[in-house]
Amino acid sequence: MSSVPIKPSIPAIVLAAGASSRFGRSKMLLTMPDGQGTLLDRAIELARQLSSDVRVVHGAGYPLMRFRCRQQPGGWVRSPHWQAGLAASLQAGLLSVGPEAKGVFVLLADQPLLSESALGALGHAARALPDVPIAADYDGRPGVPAYLPRWLWLDVMALEGDRGAGQLLAAAGATNVEMPGVHEDVDTVDDWRLIRFRLSRTAQTAR
């Protein structure tokens, strides 16, 4: 997989701090069917379609996930309050970004079937209009992957609990874009069986 040669002025944050309670063990350590690393490796590869500056927000499962990871990101960001939910991890990611960034891309680590071409289009759109929030379309609702312009960060820092930026993106009038693969995340063992099968078929087709 080739990465997009783009400037790192807009970092990509991969949220991977959760305890995977519904799955029963760390999802980040799941092995990809093509033998090319873990589920987290796949998330980092996808994030590189958006930015060459990729940061992984961690909490549970660290440092083993770092040890097992082949695709090392540009930075590992600890979420000190990851148990509090998604908002805390997102906030830790934003706090890791310097003042020069115009915004950030946000991805979850458990959506391995995301379209690489759609991610690339999201990245180009954000750089063309860096003040406009952009988000994946979930049946009319905005969600991740998403681009959060800097002016929206103050509201993100006020979030609490297991809440992402979906409601904020909706209130801000985010541009929703089609993003194949967003509905296929790894929450349960059954989810992983189905997704692993689809990934295996994709790998066979690529050969």
N, C-alpha and C positions, 0 to 999 in steps of 0.2 A: 504494500500500500504506500503510495507517495503522499508526502505532506505538502501542504500549500505553502509556497514561499512568500510569506507575508510578514509585515512588521509587527513587533510585539507590543504595540501601543495599546492594544485591547487584549488583556489576558483572558484565558479560559480557565474557569474554576470547575473542577470535578468534585461533586459532593459524595464522599465515600466514608462518612464517619459513623453511620448507623450500626446497630448491633445485629441486624438481620434476624430479629426475633421471630418473625413469621416463617422464615426459612429454616431456622433451627441451628444454623452455623454460619460462619462468615461467607457471604456471597462473593466477596472480593477475591477469595482464593479458589473459586471454581475454575476448573481447567477448560479452556476452549477446545472444541472438538478437532481443530486442525493442529493441535499441539503447540500453538504459538502463544503460550503464556496463559494468563488468568483473565477473568472477567474484567478486572481492573486494567490490565494491559489493553484490552479492547477499548475501554472507555478513554484511556489516554490517547490511543491512536485516533479515535473519533474526535477528541478535543483538538488534536493537531490539524484537523481540517479547518478549524476556526482560528487558531493562533499558534505561533511557535513558543509562546509563553504559557505553559500549562502548569497549573498548581492543583494538587490533590489535597482536599481537606479531610483529615483523618481523626479518628477517635477510637472506637472499638476495633480490635483486631490488629492494632499497630504495636510493635514494629514488624510482625510477621508478614503482613501484606507488602511492606516495603522490601523485605528480604526476598519474597517470591516474585516481585515485579520485575519484568524484563524491560519494559518501556518506562524507564525512570523519567518522571516529570521534571520540570525546571525547579519546582519547590514542593516540599511537604509542609502543610500548614496544619498545626494542631488546633482542634476545636476544644477548648478547655471545658465547655459545658455541653458537649455533644449529647449527653443524656437528656437534655431539656428539649431536644427535637430539632427539626430541620432548620428553623430560624437561626438557632445559635451557630450551626455549621455554616450557613450562608453568610452570616455576619462575620465569622472568623475569616472566611475567604475574602470578603471586601476589605477587612482591616489589613490584609497582607499586601494590598495593592498600593503602589505609590501614587503621588499626586499628578503624575504625567498622564495617567490612563484616562481616556475619554469615557470609558465604560468597561463592562466585563461581560463575557459570555458565561452562562451557567449551564452545566449538564449534570445529570444524575449518572451514577456509575453502573446502573443496572439496566441499561437499554441498548443491548449489543446489536440490535437490528436496525438502528437508526441509519437513514440514507446518507451516505457520505456526500453525494452531490447536493442534497438539500442542505446539509450543514455548510458546504462551501458557499451556496447561494446566500444563506443567512449571514455568513461572515462578510461577503462582499456588500450586501445591503446595509449592514451596520456601519461599515467604513464609509459608505457613500452618504449615509444620513446618521451621523453619530449621536444626535440628540433625540432620535426617535426610538422608543422601545419596540422590540420585535420579539415575538414568541411563537412557539409551535401551537398549532391549532388543535385543540381537543374538543371536537364537536361544537365549535363556537366559543369555547373558553380558552384563554391563553395559558400556556404552561411551559415547562422546560423541555428541550433546550430553549434558552431565551437570551436576548441581549438586554442588559440593564444599563442605560445611560447614567452618567454620574449624578445628574440632578435627582434621580430617583433613589439614590442610596440612603439618604437621610430617613426616608420612609421605611426602607428595608431594615435599617438599624433599630427601628421601633417595634418590629415584629416580635411575637412571643410564641413559645410552644412549637408544635409540630406543623408549622405553617410556612409554606414557601411564598414566593412573590406573585402567585397567580392573581389574587384579588387586587393587588397593587397595579399589576400590569393591565388588568381590565379597567380599573378606574382611570389609569393614565391614557387609555385609548390606544393600547399597543396594537401594532399591525400583526395580525395573525397570519402565519404562513403554513402551508401544508408540509408536514414532516413525517414521511413514512417511517414506521417503526416505533412511534411514541407510545402506542397502546400496548406494546409487547415488552413489558418490563418483568424482571425476575423478582417476584415476591415469594413464591412458594416452590416446593420441589417439583410440582406438576408443571408450573410455568417453565422451569428450567428444562425439563424433559422435552417440552414442545419446542422451545427456543433452540435448544441444542440440536434437535433434529433438523430444524430449518437452517441452522448454521452449517451443519454437516452437508446438507443438500447444496447449499451455496458454494461451499468449498469444492465439492465434486464438480459442479458446473464450471467453476473457475479453472479447474485443471483441463 
